[in-house]
Amino acid sequence: MPPRDNPTARQARLGAELRKLRERAGKPAREAGALLGVDQAKISNIESGRIGVSEERIRRLAAHYSCADTALIDALCTMAREHRGQHWWDEYRGILAPAFLDIAELEHHAVHLRSMQTLSMPGLLQTEEYARAVFRGGIPPLPDDEIEARVEHRMRRRSALERDNPPPFEVVIHEAALRMRFGGREVTREQLEHLLEMSEWPGVTVRVLPFSNEQFIEVTQPLLYAAGVVPQLDTVQKDSPSGSHHLDAEAELQKHQALLDAAESVSLDVGQSRQLIADIAREL
């Protein structure tokens, strides 16, 4: 099977974790290849996510690397058993950019989600009309069919919160995002009412960072922290004008956890947040 041209973020992450295990063990790729009976190039492709790897090979490599973390090894084996076409977001492959599929996959596999939004609502909590207004604001303008595909995909992402045992979802929303009138007053009012409704869903916690806050929190871009089944698989996802970025270096994870902690510490409590959201909705 030829190498994948475009591995998913999760496939690339599996390979990256195998590379980390090898490097911690001080083993060269040539030696790992000899263990599996393949050349060094194939190890490189496995570690970049361009070639899949079997559960049996993962366990052989882990043993060779003296990795005794059974929870991590089991999680990597679970990732290796996954395949394209088994989840709903695969329906959008070739229709939407890979970043859209990657974030749906990230949310689906997370055991805990934390988010910070400064100018717009979190994607998981958006209404259809609000999402449509956001996508219509793209530069350059998007074709209508692209907008509708993005809106449909965004609505389906909510399935991560609709499962029998959804992951806890803790979100901090800046007051500025509540007052932005994307799509007009009616769309904004409907969005705020929807936000209030979803804030009562099991596991969903919404806090507002008010204008009255006097402490600067360095989270000016949309930020999502997705906790994996083991801490080594935690991921930070950030949006920027240049696209979506996934971060997993330990220092980055610690930094963004601290940023989220700081934002939560100066936010209104849940009751005060709901009251402010309701007040702003009434003003519309």
N, C-alpha and C positions, 0 to 999 in steps of 0.2 A: 504494500500500500504506500503510495507516494506521500511525502510530508504534507501536512495541512498548510495552505497558504495563509489562512486567517484563523488561528486558534481562538477560541473564546477566552474571556478573561479568566474563567474558572479553569480551563484546560492549561492556560499559561501559568496559573497559580500552582497547580499540581506539579508541573515541571519545576517551577522555581523552588518549591519546598523540597523536592528531591535534590536539587542542586545545593540548597542550604545544608541538608543533612550530609551530603558528600564533602562539602567544604569544611564543615565543622569537624568531620572525621579526618581531615587532612589527606583525603584520597584523590588521586588524579583521575580525570575522566577516562584515561586509557585503562586504568586498573578496573574501573566499574564496567567498561566495555568487555574486558577479558572475562570478568565474572559471568556476564550474560551471554558471552559468545558473539558479541557484535563489535563493530568498530567504534572508534571515538566519535565519529560524526553522528552515529545514531544516538549515542548518549547525549550529545549536544542538542539533537532534535527532540529527544524526550524531555530534556530539561528546559526547552523553550516552548514546550507544549505543541510542537509541530507533529509529533508522533505520539500515539497513545502507548500506554504501558499497562501490562496486566497486573492483577492483584498479586499473583505469585511472584512476579519480578520485583514488585515494590517490597514485599516481605524479604526477599533474598537480599536486596540492596540495603534495607534497613538493618538486617542482621550483620551484613558486611561493614556497615557504618557504625556498628555498636550502639544503635538507637534502641533504648529500652522503653520509650514512650509509647505504650500500646494504644492509648487513646488517639494520639496523632497518627500512628500507623493505620489504625482502623479507619480514621477519617479520610486519609489519603486513598485507601483501598475503595472506600465508598465512592469517592470522586472518580476513581478509575473505572468503576462499573457504569457510570453514567454515559449516555450517548445522545447524540443529536436526534431530535424528533420525538423525544419522550415527554416534553413539556410544552405548554401552550405557546410560549414565546417563540418556539421554533417555527410557528406558522408565519412569522414576520421576517424570517431570514430571506434576504434578497428584496425585501420591501422597505425595511427600515435599516438605518445604519447599525452596525454591530453594537455600538454603545447602548442603544435602547434595549437590546436583548441582554446585554451584560448586567444592566442594573436590575432588570426583572429577575434574572437568575440569582443575583446577589441577595435581593430581598427574600426570595423564596427559600434560600438555604440558611438565612440568618436565624440565630436563636434569640437575638435581642437587637433592636434598632434604635438608634439615637440620631436626631436630626436638628439642624439649626438653619433657619431661613430668615433672611433679612428683607427681601423685597417681594417675594411671592410665596404662595402656599406650598407646602410639601406635596410632591406629586401624588403620594398615596391618599391625600386628603382633599384633592381637587374635585370640583364638579366638572361635568362634561363641558358646559358653556365657558367656564373659567379657563379650563385647559385649552379650549379652542381659541379663546381670546389671546392667551399667552403665545400659542404657536402662530397665530396670525401676525404677531408683532415681530416675527423673524426678519432678519436682514441678510441677504435679499429675501423678498417675499417667497413663501413656499407655494407650490401648486396645491390646489384644493384637495386632490386625492392624497397627497403627502400629509396634509394637515389632518384629514379624517383618519388616516392610518395611525398617526401619532396619538390622536385623541382616543381612539379605540384601544390602542395598546396601553395607554396610561390608565384607562378605566379598568382594564383587566388586571393591571398590577395590584389592584386592591385585593385580589384573591389571597394575597399573602396575609392579610388581616382578617379574612373571612373563614379561615380554617377552624377546625374544632379546637385546636390548641395554638392560637396565633402567637407569634413572638411579641413580647412587650415592645411597644413603640412609644418612645419618649421624645417629644418635639418641643423645641423652643422657637417661637415665632416673634420676630421683632414687631413692635407696634406699627412700624412703617409699612410692613407687608399687609397688615390689616386695613390700612387706610388707602392703599393703592387701588384705584378704581378700574382695574383691567376689565374691559368689556362693558363698562358703564355701571351706573348705580344699581340697576336691577340684578345684573350678573354678580356684582360684588356682594349685595345683600344676600342673595341666594347662597353664595359661597360661604359667607360668615355663618349663616344659619346651619349650613351643612357641617361646617367646622365644629359648631356647638354640639350638633347631633353625634358626630363621630368621636368627640372628646368623651362621650359616655360609653363608647364601645369597650369591651373587655381588653385590658392591657394598653389602651391608648391614653397617654397623658399629655396634655397640652398646657404649656406655660407661655406667658407673654413677657417679652423683654420690653419694658415701657420706655417712652421718651424720657421719663424722669430719671432714668438710670444715669449715674454720673461716672461710671467706670467703663472705659473702652474695652470691648471684647473683640479680639482680632479674628472674627468670623464674618467676613464681608461677602463671601461666596457661599452658595448653597453647599451644605456639608451633611453627609450621611455616614454614620459609623455603624457598620454591620458586624456584630459579633458572630464568630464562627462556632462550630460545635466544640472546638478547642481554641484556646487563646491564640495559638500560632496562626490560625486562619482568620483572625480579625482583619477587616478591610475598611479603609476610609475611601469614600467616593466623593469627589468634588467636581462641580461644574465650573467651567470658565469659558470665556469667549473662544478659546482654542479647542474646546471639547470637554469630554468627560475624562477624569483621571482617577486611577485606582492606586492607592498607596498602602504598602504593607510592611515597610521597614519598622522595626521596633521603636525607633526614636520618633517616627512620624505618628505611630499609633498612640504613644504616650503623650505627645504634644497635643493631638486632637482630642484625646480624652480629657486632658486638662482644660482645653478651651471650652469644651462642652460643660464640664463641671463648673467652670467660672461663669458661663452664661446662665446656667441653672441657678447658681447661688444668688444672682442679682435679679432674677426674674420674679414676677408675681407668683403667688401660690396658685393652685388649681382653681380654687373658688374665685379669687380676685381676677384671674385670667378670664374665666368664663364671663364674669360680670363686665369686664372691659370689652370683650368681643360682642356681647349682647348690646352694650351701650353704643358701640360704633355702628352696629347693624341698624339700630333704631334711628341713628342720625341720618341714615340714608333714606 
